[in-house]
Amino acid sequence: MADPRETRLRLIRSANIGPVTYRQLIARFGNAEAALEALPALAERGGGRAPRIADTALVAREIERVERLGARYLFLGDPDYPGLLAEIESAPPALIVRGNIGLTARTCIAMVGARNASAAACRFARQLAHGLAEAGVTTVSGLARGIDTAAHIGAIEGGTIGVIASGIDVTFPPENRELQERVAREGLLVAEQPPGTEPLARFFPSRNRIIAGLAVGTVVVEAAPRSGSLITARLAGEAGRDVMAVPGSPLDPRAQGCNLLIREGATLVQSVDDILEQVRPIDPRALRSPVSAWEGGPPIDASDSDRRRVEGLLGPVPVAVDELIRQSGLPPAVVQMVLLELELGGRLERHAGGRVSFTG
């Protein structure tokens, strides 16, 4: 019998299959094997060629390498997949982890900030993370220089989660090698990319969504405008999570991002108590079970006229899927099916915030 992990990974690692597409394929076809078989026909209906399907041998070697590194997979839909992360639309179909997965079941707070942070900000981040650990709260960060490093050091004895933009066997920055290994031993190390993957620039926004998705709230401790930390804060807000920021001097450019967040409604943080007062325990009954990602309703196919109607509303400028549904007058499931076909055909690109654009 084939390893079920191989089938899921083949679907995940195939071309044109992103997190949203993966979730929709599983909901539509029930399992990865049926979805793989359906890819050529779906791509043809979307006006493109069948996407390149991941090679079985390559996937098997990846699984073997993950096991050799002492890591394991968490698949979307598994009972131990982090429940809060499963709530976001772009939840990673598979995570590779080392360490204590039980830390994700505790209240988690993300803490992010500038890589070139001031000494005062780093000290304050360590103090906040240490105080959260004493209160039984897990600190989540990205193992980058500056605030991330300070947050992990402050929380390490009480449990911290490090999310990296590389493979789980790659350290970036290099000086954090010892810290990353300690997080894997005493906390939890999380990666979305396969082993051996270098931390390319395009992987950092993806890493940021995991940081925000794992936590009930995100605290920003020093950040310049248009920084990656503000992207994490925005993603947290879009997911309905608390956004908090530590104020700073208006004379310091590194504080401008935090001050802007506070002006736009983020909670001002001056102590651990401010964070703990802001975070409310989430009633488990309010969470959608991760298993629901595998459940689909009756199959709904789109007609040629449906496809023409949706394609006519698309262009190079990203547009919200909800707007396509409203303007087309079609059932949401039909619009989603058309978009799925177009994406598998290589003619659609998905953007943050549930927006899509036509690529030709």
Residue pairs with C-beta under 8 A, 6 or more apart in sequence:
3 60
3 63
4 32
5 63
5 73
5 75
6 56
6 59
6 60
6 63
7 31
7 32
7 33
7 36
8 32
8 75
8 93
8 94
9 54
9 59
9 62
9 63
9 73
9 94
10 32
10 36
10 53
10 54
10 56
10 59
11 17
11 22
11 25
11 32
11 35
11 36
11 54
11 93
12 22
12 54
12 93
12 94
13 54
13 58
13 59
13 62
13 194
14 36
14 39
14 51
14 52
14 53
14 54
15 51
15 52
15 53
15 346
16 43
16 51
16 343
16 344
16 345
16 346
17 25
17 51
17 344
18 90
18 343
18 350
19 89
19 90
19 91
19 92
19 93
20 89
20 90
20 350
21 340
21 343
21 344
21 350
22 76
22 93
23 76
23 89
23 91
23 93
23 293
24 336
24 340
25 32
25 35
25 38
25 340
26 32
26 35
26 76
26 77
26 293
26 294
26 296
27 293
27 294
27 295
27 296
27 297
28 35
28 38
28 296
28 299
28 337
28 340
29 35
29 38
29 296
30 294
30 296
31 294
36 53
39 50
39 51
39 53
39 344
40 50
42 340
42 341
42 344
42 345
43 49
43 50
43 51
43 341
43 344
43 345
43 346
44 50
44 345
45 302
45 307
45 341
45 345
46 338
46 340
46 341
46 342
46 343
46 344
46 345
46 347
46 348
47 342
47 345
47 347
48 342
48 344
48 345
48 346
48 347
49 345
49 346
51 344
51 346
62 194
62 195
63 73
65 195
65 196
66 72
66 73
66 96
66 168
66 195
69 98
69 168
69 169
69 195
70 98
71 96
71 97
71 98
71 168
71 195
72 96
72 97
72 98
73 94
73 95
73 96
73 97
74 80
74 81
74 82
74 94
74 95
74 96
74 97
74 101
75 81
75 93
75 94
76 86
76 91
76 92
76 93
76 94
76 290
76 293
77 290
77 291
77 293
77 294
78 290
79 290
79 291
80 101
81 95
81 290
82 104
82 105
82 213
82 214
83 104
83 105
83 284
83 287
83 289
83 290
84 104
84 108
84 213
84 214
84 215
84 216
84 282
84 287
85 91
85 92
85 104
85 210
85 213
85 214
86 288
86 290
86 293
87 213
87 239
87 287
87 288
88 209
88 212
88 213
88 239
89 354
90 209
91 213
91 293
92 192
92 206
92 210
94 192
95 190
95 191
95 192
95 210
96 167
96 168
96 190
96 191
96 192
96 193
96 194
96 195
97 168
97 188
97 189
97 190
97 191
98 168
98 184
98 188
98 189
99 183
99 184
99 185
99 186
99 187
99 188
99 189
100 159
100 186
100 187
100 188
101 188
103 138
103 159
103 160
103 161
103 187
103 188
104 138
104 161
104 188
104 214
106 136
106 137
106 138
106 159
107 136
107 137
107 138
107 216
107 279
107 281
108 137
108 138
108 139
108 140
108 161
108 214
108 215
108 216
109 132
109 137
109 138
109 139
109 140
109 215
109 216
109 217
109 218
109 219
109 275
109 279
110 139
110 140
110 141
110 211
110 212
110 214
110 215
110 217
110 218
110 219
110 232
110 236
111 125
111 128
111 129
111 139
111 140
111 141
111 147
111 148
111 151
111 218
111 219
111 221
112 141
112 142
112 147
112 148
112 151
112 208
112 211
112 218
112 219
112 220
112 221
112 223
112 228
112 229
112 232
112 233
113 121
113 125
113 146
113 147
113 148
113 220
113 221
113 222
113 223
113 229
114 121
114 146
114 147
114 222
114 223
114 224
114 227
114 229
114 254
115 144
115 145
115 146
115 147
115 148
116 145
116 146
116 254
117 125
117 146
117 147
117 150
117 221
117 222
117 254
118 222
118 252
118 254
121 146
121 147
121 150
121 221
121 222
121 246
121 248
121 254
122 146
122 147
122 149
122 150
123 150
124 221
124 246
125 147
125 150
125 151
125 154
125 221
126 150
126 151
126 153
126 154
127 154
127 272
128 151
128 154
128 219
128 221
128 269
128 271
128 272
128 275
129 139
129 150
129 151
129 152
129 153
129 154
129 155
129 160
130 154
130 155
130 158
131 271
131 272
132 138
132 139
132 155
132 158
132 272
132 275
132 276
133 139
133 154
133 155
133 157
133 158
133 159
133 160
134 158
135 272
135 276
136 158
137 275
137 276
137 279
138 155
138 158
138 159
138 160
138 161
139 151
139 152
139 154
139 155
139 160
139 161
140 160
140 161
140 162
140 163
140 211
140 214
140 215
141 147
141 148
141 151
141 152
141 160
141 161
141 162
141 163
141 211
142 148
142 162
142 163
142 164
142 165
142 207
142 208
142 211
143 149
143 152
143 162
143 163
143 164
143 172
143 176
143 179
143 180
143 183
144 173
145 173
145 175
145 176
146 222
147 221
147 222
147 229
149 176
149 179
151 160
151 221
152 160
152 162
152 179
152 183
152 187
153 179
155 187
156 182
156 183
156 186
156 187
157 186
159 186
159 187
159 188
160 183
160 187
160 188
161 183
161 187
161 188
161 189
161 190
161 214
162 180
162 183
162 184
162 187
162 188
162 189
162 190
163 190
163 191
163 207
163 210
163 211
163 214
164 170
164 172
164 180
164 189
164 190
164 191
164 199
164 207
165 172
165 193
165 199
165 200
165 203
165 204
165 206
165 207
166 172
166 191
166 193
166 197
166 198
166 199
166 203
167 191
167 193
167 194
167 195
167 196
167 197
167 198
168 184
168 189
168 191
168 195
169 195
169 196
170 195
170 196
170 197
170 198
170 199
171 177
171 180
172 198
172 199
180 189
183 189
190 210
190 214
191 197
192 203
192 206
192 207
192 210
193 203
197 203
204 228
205 228
205 231
205 352
208 228
208 231
208 232
208 235
209 232
209 235
211 218
211 232
212 218
212 232
212 233
212 235
212 236
212 239
212 241
213 235
213 239
215 236
215 241
216 241
216 242
216 279
216 280
216 282
217 236
217 241
217 242
217 243
217 244
217 275
217 278
217 279
218 232
218 233
218 236
218 241
218 242
218 243
218 244
219 244
219 245
219 246
219 269
219 275
220 229
220 230
220 232
220 233
220 243
220 244
220 245
220 246
220 257
220 258
220 261
220 266
221 245
221 246
221 258
222 246
222 248
222 254
222 255
222 257
222 258
223 229
223 230
223 233
223 254
223 256
223 257
223 258
223 261
224 253
224 254
224 256
224 257
225 256
225 257
225 260
226 257
227 257
229 257
230 257
230 260
230 261
233 243
233 245
233 261
233 266
235 352
236 242
236 243
237 243
238 352
238 353
242 267
242 278
242 279
243 261
243 265
243 266
243 267
244 266
244 267
244 268
244 269
244 274
244 275
244 278
245 257
245 258
245 259
245 261
245 262
245 266
245 267
245 268
245 269
246 258
246 268
246 269
246 270
247 255
247 258
247 259
247 262
247 268
247 270
248 254
248 255
248 258
248 259
249 255
250 256
250 259
258 266
262 268
267 274
267 278
268 274
269 275
269 278
297 333
300 331
300 333
300 334
300 337
301 337
302 310
302 334
302 337
302 338
302 341
306 328
306 330
306 334
306 338
307 338
307 341
309 328
309 330
310 324
310 328
310 330
310 335
310 338
310 339
311 338
311 342
311 358
313 319
313 324
313 327
313 328
314 324
314 342
314 348
314 356
314 357
314 358
315 357
315 358
316 357
316 358
316 359
317 357
318 349
318 351
318 355
318 356
318 357
319 355
319 356
319 357
320 353
320 354
320 355
321 335
321 336
321 339
321 354
321 355
321 356
322 354
324 335
324 339
324 356
325 332
325 335
328 335
339 348
339 356
342 348
342 358
343 349
343 350
346 359
347 358
347 359
347 360
348 356
348 357
348 358
348 359
349 356
349 357
349 359
350 356
351 357
